[in-house]
């Protein structure tokens, strides 16, 4: 089997995702990535959130630029940072980061997507945007290594310091398996960032747990968060940033749009459940999936932390 290809890339999956992605923005910028992860805009005053403060360990806590976070990671790890972006589309965020002069020689990029997209197929408007905002990124030398694979099961050629999944998880059939797979491919102290424009954690629930939707703390993701906390694995999540007065809204694990997890040395994750069904919205209402899992039999959490 060719590396980067996956037996789960069935014709049905390809057809489904082709329809999904036809209506998506696949030429997402580095700035867009930063806004989704940090829940703040680089064009306005900086807003804090649990996520910005958590990732502030790698950069100035009052600066939400993703490229500066990557530079800070390089300084901490003292080696080139491997950034793997799940569902990277045209890979423009990866290209923009690689083209930053301050990241020269400090960044290795890998894009993973079901489709092999070529920037020659960008729209005229998209090409103009990137040529004006980051001219160098259009050069072939800044293209990421591209793996055409299923993000749920892809195996990277080497561990990554930073794995991102932006506007992706809500379209997947098995998001918990993705969290396990991606976490296990991080370097020690590496960062996993999963972010969407709208909250995604509440669309994952149990099929066979009576009353669980009335007890939101019993949904799968809050239980996963409890498991991470129990094993001293650092994380942060939020749905919105602090307001202009500095007031922080309550952050709930069952209603988060941005979740970041830092890998603890000597740990890996194991899935302790299976998908029962995947619900799709009615025609014309998008493609966000509601994934129903079987309640775990051996623990409260559908994902277990294992010490190696």
C-alpha positions in Angstrom: 0.0 0.0 0.0 1.4 3.4 -0.9 2.3 5.5 2.1 -0.2 8.1 2.9 -3.1 6.2 1.2 -5.7 4.6 3.3 -8.0 1.6 2.8 -10.9 3.6 4.4 -10.8 6.1 1.5 -13.8 4.3 -0.1 -15.7 5.7 -3.1 -18.6 6.6 -0.8 -16.3 8.6 1.5 -14.7 10.4 -1.4 -18.0 11.2 -2.9 -19.4 12.5 0.4 -16.4 14.6 1.2 -16.3 16.0 -2.3 -19.8 17.4 -1.8 -18.9 18.7 1.7 -15.8 20.4 0.6 -17.4 21.9 -2.5 -19.1 24.4 -0.2 -16.1 24.9 2.1 -13.3 27.5 2.1 -10.2 25.3 1.4 -7.8 28.1 1.0 -7.7 29.1 4.6 -5.0 31.6 5.7 -2.6 31.5 8.6 -4.5 34.4 10.1 -7.8 32.5 9.9 -6.2 29.5 11.7 -5.0 31.8 14.5 -8.4 33.4 14.9 -10.1 30.0 15.2 -7.6 28.5 17.6 -7.2 31.6 19.8 -10.8 32.9 19.5 -9.5 36.3 18.8 -8.9 38.5 15.7 -5.4 39.7 14.9 -7.0 42.8 13.3 -8.7 44.0 16.5 -7.6 44.4 20.1 -6.4 41.1 21.6 -8.9 39.2 23.7 -7.8 36.7 26.2 -9.3 33.2 26.7 -8.2 30.0 28.4 -6.7 28.9 25.1 -4.6 32.0 24.5 -3.3 31.9 28.0 -2.4 28.2 27.8 -0.6 28.6 24.5 1.0 31.8 25.8 3.7 29.5 27.3 5.2 29.5 23.8 4.8 33.2 23.0 3.7 36.6 24.4 0.4 36.0 26.2 -0.8 39.3 24.6 -0.1 38.2 21.1 -2.2 35.7 19.4 -0.3 35.3 16.1 0.2 31.6 15.3 3.6 32.2 13.6 5.0 33.6 16.8 3.7 30.6 18.7 5.5 28.4 16.3 8.7 30.4 16.7 8.3 30.1 20.5 7.9 26.3 20.2 11.2 26.2 18.2 13.0 28.0 21.0 11.5 25.7 23.6 12.1 22.4 21.7 15.5 23.6 20.3 14.8 21.8 17.0 12.8 22.4 13.8 9.1 22.2 14.5 7.0 19.7 12.6 3.5 21.1 12.0 1.0 18.5 10.6 -2.3 20.0 9.5 -5.2 17.7 9.2 -7.6 18.5 6.3 -5.3 21.2 5.1 -7.0 21.7 1.7 -4.7 23.8 -0.4 -2.2 24.0 2.4 -2.1 27.8 2.3 -1.7 28.3 6.1 1.2 25.9 6.0 2.7 27.8 3.1 2.3 31.2 4.7 4.0 30.0 7.9 6.9 28.4 6.0 7.4 31.6 4.0 7.8 33.7 7.2 11.5 34.9 7.3 11.6 34.4 11.0 10.7 30.8 10.6 13.3 30.0 8.0 14.9 26.7 8.9 12.7 26.3 11.9 9.6 24.7 10.4 8.7 21.4 8.6 5.2 21.2 7.3 2.9 18.3 6.4 -0.6 18.5 5.0 -3.1 15.6 5.2 -6.2 15.6 3.0 -8.4 13.2 1.1 -7.9 15.2 -2.0 -4.7 16.2 -3.8 -5.3 19.9 -4.5 -3.1 22.1 -6.6 -2.8 25.9 -5.9 -3.1 26.4 -9.7 -6.8 25.7 -9.1 -7.3 28.5 -6.7 -9.8 31.0 -7.7 -8.6 34.3 -9.2 -9.7 36.1 -6.1 -7.9 33.6 -3.8 -4.7 33.9 -5.8 -4.8 37.7 -5.6 -5.4 37.6 -1.9 -2.3 35.4 -1.2 -0.1 37.2 -3.7 -0.9 40.5 -2.0 -0.7 39.2 1.6 2.1 36.7 1.4 3.7 36.7 -2.1 6.4 34.2 -1.3 4.0 31.5 -0.1 3.0 30.8 -3.7 6.5 29.6 -4.5 6.9 25.8 -4.8 9.7 25.8 -2.2 7.2 26.6 0.5 4.7 23.8 -0.4 4.1 21.3 2.5 4.8 17.6 2.2 1.4 16.4 1.2 -0.2 13.1 2.3 -3.4 12.0 0.6 -5.0 10.0 3.4 -7.9 9.7 5.8 -7.3 11.9 8.8 -9.0 9.4 11.1 -6.3 6.8 10.5 -3.3 8.5 8.9 0.1 7.6 10.2 2.7 10.4 10.0 6.2 9.6 8.9 7.5 11.0 12.1 5.9 12.6 15.3 4.7 16.2 15.1 5.3 19.0 17.6 2.0 20.6 16.5 -1.0 19.0 15.0 -4.0 21.2 13.9 -7.5 20.3 12.8 -9.3 23.5 11.7 -13.0 23.4 10.6 -12.7 19.6 10.2 -13.9 17.6 13.2 -17.6 18.4 12.7 -17.5 16.5 9.3 -15.9 13.3 10.6 -17.5 9.9 11.3 -15.3 9.1 14.3 -14.0 12.3 16.0 -12.9 10.5 19.2 -10.8 8.1 17.2 -9.2 11.1 15.6 -8.3 12.6 18.9 -6.6 9.4 19.9 -4.8 9.0 16.7 -3.5 12.6 16.6 -2.5 12.7 20.2 -0.5 9.5 19.9 1.5 11.0 17.1 2.6 14.1 19.0 6.1 14.5 20.3 6.4 14.8 24.1 5.0 18.2 25.1 3.6 18.6 21.6 0.3 20.5 21.0 -2.9 19.2 19.5 -5.3 22.0 18.4 -8.9 21.3 17.3 -11.0 24.4 16.4 -14.2 25.2 14.6 -16.2 28.4 14.1 -19.1 27.0 16.1 -19.1 24.6 19.1 -18.5 21.0 18.1 -18.1 19.1 21.4 -21.8 18.9 22.0 -22.5 17.0 18.8 -20.7 13.9 20.2 -22.8 11.9 22.5 -23.8 8.4 23.7 -26.5 6.4 22.0 -27.4 4.1 24.9 -27.0 6.3 28.0 -30.5 7.3 29.2 -30.8 10.9 30.3 -27.2 11.8 29.2 -28.4 14.8 27.1 -30.0 16.3 30.2 -26.7 15.9 32.1 -24.3 17.6 29.8 -21.3 16.8 32.0 -21.9 13.1 31.1 -21.4 13.7 27.4 -18.2 12.1 26.0 -16.0 15.1 25.6 -16.5 16.4 29.2 -15.6 12.8 30.4 -12.5 12.9 28.2 -11.5 16.2 29.8 -11.9 14.6 33.2 -9.7 11.7 32.2 -7.0 14.1 30.9 -7.1 16.0 34.2 -6.9 12.9 36.3 -3.7 12.0 34.5 -2.2 15.5 34.7 -2.4 16.1 31.0 -2.6 19.8 30.3 -5.4 21.2 28.2 -7.5 24.3 27.6 -10.9 24.9 25.9 -13.2 27.7 25.2 -16.0 28.9 23.0 -15.4 32.6 23.2 -12.8 35.1 24.4 -13.1 37.4 27.4 -15.2 40.5 26.7 -13.8 44.0 26.3 -14.0 44.6 30.1 -12.0 41.4 30.8 -14.9 39.4 32.0 -14.5 35.7 31.2 -17.6 33.7 30.2 -18.0 30.3 31.7 -16.2 27.6 29.6 -18.0 24.3 29.3 -16.4 21.2 27.8 -19.7 20.2 26.2 -20.0 23.5 24.3 -16.4 24.3 23.2 -15.2 25.4 19.7 -11.5 25.4 20.5 -9.7 22.6 22.3 -6.0 22.3 22.8 -4.2 19.4 24.5 -0.5 19.1 25.3 1.0 15.6 25.3 2.4 14.4 28.6 5.6 12.4 28.3 5.1 8.6 28.6 1.4 8.7 27.8 -0.8 7.5 25.0 -4.6 7.4 24.5 -6.8 4.4 23.8 -10.4 4.4 22.5 -12.8 2.6 24.8 -15.9 2.9 22.7 -17.2 2.5 19.2 -19.5 4.5 16.9 -23.1 3.3 16.9 -24.5 5.7 14.3 -23.7 9.0 12.5 -26.5 11.4 12.0 -26.6 13.9 9.1 -28.8 17.1 9.1 -31.7 17.4 6.8 -30.9 18.4 3.1 -30.0 22.0 2.8 -28.8 22.4 6.4 -25.2 21.7 6.0 -23.1 18.6 6.7 -22.3 18.8 10.4 -22.6 15.3 11.8 -23.9 14.1 15.1 -21.9 11.1 16.2 -23.4 8.6 18.6 -21.1 6.3 20.5 -21.6 3.2 22.7 -21.2 4.0 26.3 -17.8 2.7 27.6 -18.0 -0.5 29.6 -14.7 -0.3 31.6 -14.5 3.4 32.6 -16.4 6.7 32.7 -14.4 8.1 29.8 -14.7 6.9 26.2 -10.9 7.6 25.9 -8.4 6.1 28.4 -5.0 7.5 29.2 -2.4 4.8 29.3 1.0 5.2 30.9 3.8 3.7 28.9 
